[in-house]
């Protein structure tokens, strides 16, 4: 089956990669391990947003850029949303007696990727670009496009959930549903050294 993979980058990172030694992930190798040999992966679309340096993590944008460069060696297409960071006032869940229950916090959120994923999956189905779409995400908000693609275009739609918690909504909507195992992540890493048209580059030392 002609298969296009749609990767929710932040969902994958925070669900399966953060705090692990597996951030240097070869997404193509991972999906080849997880999917059936019948799935001929003809495209990978990776949805993310460019992050900003933050106190205590000023190197995050540099590491992200290196990783996006690694993904480009797979001919993966990156589609960008927006990464927003702003101060807001929030109430403490359990303020101490006499304590001001409201605090100022820095809220960071990624905007646009779920809409972008749904739009690309639906448009590619309409253009008959694939027989099977594989969504790498545990975001239940994407249940509707999965259902529409199956019902209206008669396509196979699989879900690979990177989250520790099961997503019943996606599991019930999908043609098939799989989880990511740690052993799959460990066996699907890029080489420490890669090269492209701009030269040689390396896995970030912090990873």
N, C-alpha and C positions, 0 to 999 in steps of 0.2 A: 504493500500500500504506500502510495506517495504520502509522506507525512511532513507536516510543518510543526515545529515546536515553538510555543509561546511561553517565554520565561518571565515570570514576575520577579524581577531581580531583588527587590527589597524583601519580599516574602521568602524567597529562597535564602537570602543572607541571614535574616533574623530567625528563620525557622530551623535552618540546618547547619549554618556555617559559623555564625558569631560564637566566639569563645572556643573554637576548634582549630586544629592545625590543617584544616581542609579548605581554606579560603581560595587557594590557587586552583580552582576547580575547572576542569575541562568539561564543559556542559555537554558537548557532543559525545565524549566518551561515556559520561554518566548515563545519558539517554540510551546509548547503544547497549549498555549493560541491563538497563531496566526494561526496555521495550522488546517486543517479539522480533525475531529475525525477519518477520514479514514487513516490519516497518522500515521503509526506505526513507531516511531523513533527508529531505531535499532542501530544507531551510530551517534556520534558527532565528527567531526574533526575540531580542532581549530588551525588556522594558525596565527603565531605571530613570534616575534623575541625578544630576551632578551635585555632589555634596559640597558643603562649605567647611573651611577649617573651624574647629571649635576649641575652646579652652581645654587643654589636656589631650587634644587629639588633632593637632595642627597638620599632621601628615596624612590624614584620611583622604583628602582630595588627590594627593600624589599617588597613593596606593590604588585608589579607584581608577585613575587614569592608566596606570600600568596594567591593571586587570582588563580594562576595556581594550587596551592594545592587544592583550593576549587573546581576547575573544575575537578580535578582528582577524587573527591568523586562522580562525575557523570559518571565515566568511560569514560570521554572524552579523545580523543587522541590528544595530542599537537604535531604539526609539525612546526619546527622552520626554519625561514629564518635568515637573518643577519640584524643587526642594525648598521648603519655606521654613524659616526660623524667626520666631518673634516672641516677645514677652507678653504673658497674660497673667491675670489674677485668678487663682484657684483656691478653693476651700480645702483645708486639711480634713482628712477622714476622721481623725481622732485628736482634735486639739486639746492641749492641757488646760486645766482650769485657769482662767485669767489670761490665757494666751490669745493673741489675735488669730482667729481661725482662717484668715486669708493671707496667702503668700504670693509673691511674684515669682513666676517660674519661666524658664525658656522652653517653649514648645516647638518641637521640630516635627514636620510632617511632609510626606511626599504626596504630591497632587498630580492627578492626570493619568497615572499608569493604568488603573483599572479601566478607565474609559478607552484609552488607547488599545489595550489588549482586546476588549470587546469589539471595538471598531475593526481592528485588523483581522480578527478571527472571522467576523461576519463578512467583511468585504472579500477576503480570500475564498471563503466558501461560495459567495455569489459569483466570483470569477472562476470557480471550479479549479482552484490551484492545488487542492489536496484531496486525497481520499480520507485522510485521518488527520485531525488536529490534536495535539497533545498540549495541555495546559499545565505548566509547572507552577502551582500556586495552591494555597489553602484558604484563599479569600472567598467566602461564601457569597459575596456580592457578584461574583462571576457566574453564579448558577444560571441566570436567565439566558445569557448568550450561549452557554453550553446546551441548554434545552432547545433554544431556537434553531441552532445549527443542526441538531439531530432531527428535530421535527420537520423543519421547513426545507432543509437541503439534503436530508437522508445521509449525512456524513457520520463517520465514526469519530467520537470525541472522547479522548482519554484524559484523565487527571492524574498527575504525579504530585502528591501532597508533601511538601518539605517540612510541614509543621509537626511538632510533637503530638498535638491534639488532632484527633480525627475530625474531618469536615463532612458531616453527614449530608449537608445540602449538596455539595459537589459529588459525593459518592453516589447519592441517589440519582443525580442528573446525568452522570457520565456513562458512556458505553463500557468503560473499564476504569478501575481506580487502583493506583499503586502508591506505596510509601517509599521513601528513600532510606536505605539502610546505611549505617556508618561504614560498613565494609565496601559499599559501592562508592562512597565518597573517597575513601582511602585509595581505592584502585583507579580513581578517575582524576588524577592530578596532572597538570601540565608539567613538562620538564622544568627544572629550575632555570634553565637558560633557553630563551626563545629568540627568534630573529624575524624581522620583517623588512620592508623596503627601506626603513630608516636605520636599520642596523640591529645590533644585538641588545637585548634587555633581559633583566633577571627578575625572578620572584622577589617581592619586597622582603627585606630582612626580618621585619617585624612579624611576618607570617610564618 
